Structure formats: C-alpha cells, structure tokens
Amino acid sequence: MKKLQISPNRRAFLRTAAAGAPAAAVLAGAGALSPIAVIARAEPAAPYRPTFFDSQTFGLLTALVDTLIPADDVGPGAVQAGVAEFIDRQMDTPYGRGDLWYMQGPHHPEADAVFGYQLPYPPRDIYRKALQNFDAAVRDAFGKRFEELDAAARIDAVTRLEKGALHLPDVPADAFFGQLIENVREGYFCDPVHGGNKDMAAWRMVGFPGARADYYDWVDQYGKHYPLPPVSRT
C-alpha cells in the first residue's frame, strides 16, 4: 500500500502510542496544541450525555483528552473521535467496575513495577477520585480550572501529572496518567462499536481497513494502494 504522509505532530503521538514514550513531553516538544479543526459531518450528532461522569467532571475529562490528542490537518483530535465518550461508557462495563481484575489485598503501591497493579481501585474509582484530585491540584498550582488554562499551561499541567509532580492525595499522579493515556489510545483507535473512533476517522488516517472478513485478493499485491474503506463491527 502507498505510504501515508503524516504531519510531525500526528507522527509524534503515533510513536508514543506504539512505544509508550512520555506523551506529555512529546506534545510539548512538538507544539501539538494547534487550533481545533472541526470535522464536518453530513448530519450533526446530538451532544453526548455522559452516564457515569457528571457534566463538570466530563468537561474536565474532555479537556484532558483534547490536550493529549489535539486535532490537526491530518486527522481528528480525541474530542472529534469521541474518546471521552468511550471512557465514560467503559466505566459501566465489567472492565470499569474491576470485575475482571484481582482486587484483594494486600496492596503495595510502591512495588507496582515488580508485582503489577497495586491500587485498591477499579478504573471507575481511579477516575472518580483522581479527576477530583487533579482539579484541586490544578487550581492550587495555576489559580484556574484546567479547562480555563491556555494551551501552554495545559501542557505544563499534564506534564506535571505524568511526572508525578502534582500531588493527588487519593491516587498517585503517575498511576492516573498511565490509566488515562492507555484509555485515550484505546478510545482513539478502537472499533467504533465501543463508542470511540467516530466515523472510523483514526482508521482512515492511518489506512487501517478495519474488520473486513478477509484480504485474500490482496495478499500478493505488494505496493498497491488498498482502495476499500474501513469497516466497523457496528
């Protein structure tokens, strides 16, 4: 298939998604917070109403995912891709409730690098506690809510979160950042059946064909552009 030309900002995020490099640092270095380019749709969708988060907390979450993946001239940002919606929906699933995790103690957060996840909270409780803590920490550090900060200050706040330089009393800052960036990547590139990657825009951006039944006719056609659009399970 033909090589996709990707802008430096977009390429920087895709590298962090694949390699797990410090995302906030890459954003700051790339100057990724360009003005949001709204993706046109034939019929504007009704505003999403969160089912787990209240409207204020959902607004904070939306601002965070927008900071991590802003829109540019190559592809959609996290807001346009429905990443915050994806995370909200996940909170009322077995994953969000921690039904699939071993949650019994003892817990040793200081040893998570050796023993794996060591907090007593499922994802929904991580978000509930950490977003409240993050809001308070940003107000203390910057004198404003995160949503009210300019682009540079938002990147500064997220960088501090990633490095653990913001004090969150209930959830370690770096643990919350790890949870957030993982779910942002998932919501950006997931099958739209899960609520993210709206209109399969992220798949179109990278040339991923989606959930097609087979590619037998294209196995030996090296170097040729795959002409069919992506397919979702929706």
N, C-alpha and C positions, 0 to 999 in steps of 0.2 A: 504494500500500500504506500501511497505518497506520504512523504514526511510532513507532519503538521508543523507550521510555523507558529511558535508560541512566544508571547512577549516575555521580557525578562522578569517582570513582576509575577506573572502567572507561572512561569517556569520555576521560579524560586519556591512558590508554595507547593507545586507538584513534587519538587525534590524533597521538601520536608515531609510531605505525606508519605513518600516512599521510604525515606531513610530515617525519619524520626528526629531530624535535626531541630535545634531550638527555633520554633516557629516565630516567636515574637522578635527575636534578633534578626531573622531574615526579613521580616516585614519592615523593621526599622531601617535596615540597610538598603532595602530595595525601594523605599519610599512608596509602599504599596497602597497607601490610603489615597487613591485618586478619587475624584468626584464620581459618585454612583451614576452609572449609565442604566437607565430603566429599560428592561427588555419588553418590547411591545408584544401584546397578545391580541388575538382576534377578539376575544371576549374577556374583559377584566374579571378576574375571580373575586368573589366576596372576601372581605378581610377574614383571616383565620381567627377563630376564638379559642384560646387555649383551654384545655380541660384539666390540666394538672396545676400549672402555674397561675397565680393571679395576674391581672393585667400589668401591674407595676413591675413585678419580677420578670414577666415575659418580655417587657420592654427592655430591661437590663440585659437579659439573655440575648435578645435580638441585637442590641448594640455590641455585645461581645463577639458574636459570630460574624457580624458585619466587619469588625475590626480585624478578625483573623483572616477572613476571605472577602476583601472588597471586590466590587465589580470593576472590570476594565474593558478595553475594546476587543478583547479576545473571548471572554466568557463571562458568565454570570457570577455575582457575588453570592455569599451564603444566604443573604436575605432573599434574593430572587430565586435561589434554588430551594427555599423552604426548609433550611437547616434547623432553625428554631422550632418550626412546626414538627419536624422529625423528632427532635429531642423531647418536646412536650408529649408527643404520642408514645414515645418509648417508656415514659415514666409509669404508665398504667399497663405495662406488659410484665410477664414473669421476669424479664431482664431488669426492668426498672425497679421492681419490688425485691430483687435479690433472691427470687425463688430458685434460681439456678446456681447460686453461689453457696459455698460453705461459710456460714456466718457465725459459728460458735467460737468462743474464746478458748484460750487466752489470746489477746491481741497484742502484738509488739510492733507498733508503727515504725520504730527506729530500725527494725530489721526487715523492712519490706523488700529491700534489694535481694535478700537471701531467701526469704520464705514466701514472697509474693504478697498479694494484697492483705493488709493487716488492720484495716479500719473496721469498726463495727457497723458501718452504714452501707446499705444498698445504694445504687445510683440515685434514686429519687431523694433519699435523705442527704446525700452529698450535695446535690443541687440546692435543696431547700435550705440547708444550713450555710453552705459556702457562699451562695449568692447574697444572702443577708449579710454575712460577714464581709464580703467583698464590697458591698455597697457602703457599709460603715467605714471600712478602711480607706476607700477612695475619698469619701467625704472628709475624713481626717487629714489625709495627705494632700488633697488638691482643693478642698473647700467647696467642691461641687459634686453633684452626682455624676457617675460615669457617662451617662447619656448626654450631659451638658458640656463635656470636655471637647476641646478641638482634637483634630486628628493626631497631632504630635503627643498631646497629653494622654490620649487613649493608648497609644503605642507604649508610652512610658509606663502607664498603669499595668498593662498586660505583661510587659517585660518584667516588672517587679513581681507580679504574680507568678510568672514562670520560674523566676529565680528564688522564690520564697522570701522576697524582701518585704512583702505586705503581710502583716500579722492577721491571720484568720483564727480566732480562738477555738473554733469547733472542728475545722478540717484543715490540715496542713495545706498551705498555698500551692506548693508544687503538686500535691496529690490532686487538688481540684483542677489545676491547669491540665494535668495529664488526662483526667476524666473528660474535661471539656474538649480538648483538641482531638482526642480519639473519637468522640461522638460527632464533632464537626466534620471530620473526614468521612465518617460513615454516612452522615446525612447528605453530604455533598455528592458522593459517588454511588449511593445506594440505588437499588431499583425503586422507581417512584411509587411502587405499591406500598412502601413503608412511610411515605409522606415527604421525603426529601427529593433532591434531584428533579425538580419540577420540569416538565416538558422534556425530560432527558437531556437537558441543556449541557450538563457536565459531560455526559457520554458523547454528545455531538462535538463538544470542544476537543476531546482527546481522540475521537474517532473510534470509540468502543461500540461494537454492534449490538450489545445487549443480549437478551435472552432468546436468540434465534435457535431454532431446532437443530440445525446443522449447517456446516460450511463446506460440505463435501466438494461442491463445484469449484471452490476457491482454494483448495489445499495446495495445488501446484501452480497457482497463478501469482508467482512472486513479483513484487514490484508494481503491481497493478492497484489502482485505487478501488476500494470496495464501495460500490455505488449505492447500496441499500441503506436506508436509515435505521437507527437503533430500534429495538423492540423491547417493551416492558412486559412484565407479567400481569399488569393491570388490565 
